[in-house]
Amino acid sequence: MSGVALLLIGNGLLGTLVAVRGNQEGFSDAFLGLLGSGYFAGYLVGTLLARPFIERVGHIRAFAFFATGIAGVALLHGLIVSPVVWVALRVLAGAAIVALYMLIESWLNDQTPAALRGRIFAIYMVVNQVSLAAAQQILRLDSADTLALFAMSALFVCFAVMPVTATRMTQPSVHRGASFSVLRIMRGTPVAAAGAIMTGMSLGAFSSMGPVYASRAGYGDTWIALFMSASILGGALLQWPLGVLSDRGDRRKVLAVTASLAALSAAPLLVPGLGQDAAIVAIALFGGFGFAIYPMAVAHLVDHLSPEQVVGGSSAVLLLHGIGAAIGPLAVGLSMAWMGTSALAFHFVATHTLLALIAWLAARRSPDEITEHAHCVPMVRTSATVLEIMPPPDPIDESAEDSAAAAARRPVTSETV
C-alpha cells in the first residue's frame, strides 16, 4: 500500500503538471487534448501487452521496470519540451501505469485472505483517492515552468519501488480473466455501456483538460491544486451514499438523476469570470456526482450477470470506459479551439445530459429484469485485475423464497461489485 501511495502521488502530479506546463508553453488546445487522449490510448495498449511481460519476469522486476519507465518519462517531460515528444511520452506513461495497476492488484488478490478482501479493497480505494488528491497539492511547492516539479514526480515514483523490491513475500501468478463481449453489453444493458463510455469521456477530459481550465482562470498554481483536489475528494465522499441509494430501486433511474445533477453542477462553470469559491463548489459537486456514475454502471451490468460472468463483464465495461477516456480529451481540446475554456464545462453538461436521457428512457420503456441484485461499491478506474480483489459472495439459500423478495434482501457481497 505504501508503494501504491507513492506511485500515485508521483503519477498524479505528472498528469496535472503536463497540462499546466503545456498550457504555459503555448501548446494549442487541440494538442493539449491529444496529450490526454494519448495517455488513455496508452492505457488501452498497456492492458493488452502488460500481462505477458509480468508473467515472463515476475511482479517485482516488472514493478521496477515500469516504475523506472514512468520516472524517466517524468524527467523527459521537463528536459525535452516538444509537443510531438510529449505525445509519445504520454502514451508510454499510460501503458506503464496500467501495467503497474495490474501487477499491484493481482498481488493484493493473491495475498489477501478471503475474510479480509472487503477490507483490503476498501483500503486500496481510499489510498487511490487520497494519493491522487495529495498529488495536486505538490503544485504549490514550485512553478510548473521549471524542472523541479517533474523531478519531484520522478522521485516519488522511484521511492515507490523501494517497499516493493524489499519485500520477502512470495510473488503471485497473473490470472487470466474470462472474456466477455462488449457488443453483448451494448445490446443487453445499454445503460451500463452508455454510462461507461460517457463517464470515460467526461472524466478523461477532466483529468487532462481540467488543469488547463483552472490555469486559464488566472488564480495561480495554488488554486489549480485546490480545484483538482476538490473534484477528487468530492467524488470520494459521494460515491458511497449514491451507491446505496441506487441499490434500493431501479438503478437506471438513480443513474439518470445522478447524471442530471452532475450536469447541473457543471453548468456554473460555463459562466465567464466565475468566482473562485463558486468554481470550487461547482467542481466538488460535479466530482461527487460524476465519479459515482461509473460504479453504478458496473453494478447495473452485474445485476444481469451470473457470478462466474462478473469479472469478464466488468472488464469489458472498463474497456468501454477507457475508450471513452481516450476520446474525451481530444474532443474537448478541439472544442476549446473555437469555444474557449467553457468547452470543458459544455462537454460535462452535454455528456451527462445525454446519459441521463438514455437511462431515463430505458427505465420508462421497460422494467429492469435483474438476474442477481448487485450492490454498488465505490471504485475508481485502475485495471480489470482490481475485480479479482473482491471477495466471493456468500451462498444464500433461496429455494423457499420468491425471487423478487430474495433480491431485495440480498446482503452486500464483493464479487457482485
ABEGO torsion letter per residue (X at the ends): XAAAAAAAAAAAAAAAAAAAAAAAAGBBAAAAAAAAAAAAAAAAAAAAAAAAAAAAAEAAAAAAAAAAAAAAAAAAAAABBBAAAAAAAAAAAAAAAAAAAAAAAAAAAAABBAAAAAAAAAAAAAAAAAAAAAAAAAAAABBAABAAAAAAAAAAAAAAAAAAAABABBBBBBBBBBBBBAAAAAAABAAAAAAAAAAAAAAAAAAAAAAAAAAAAGAEAAAAAAAAAAAAAAAAAAAAAAAAAAAABBAAAAAAAAAAAAAAAAAAAABBGBBAAAAAAAAAAAAAAAAAAAAAAAAAAAAABBAAAAAAAAAAAAAAAAAAAAAAAAAAAAAAAAAEAAAAAAAAAAAAAAAAAAAAAAAAABBBBBABBBBBBBBBBBBAAAAAABBBBBBBBAAABBAAAAAAABBBBAAAX
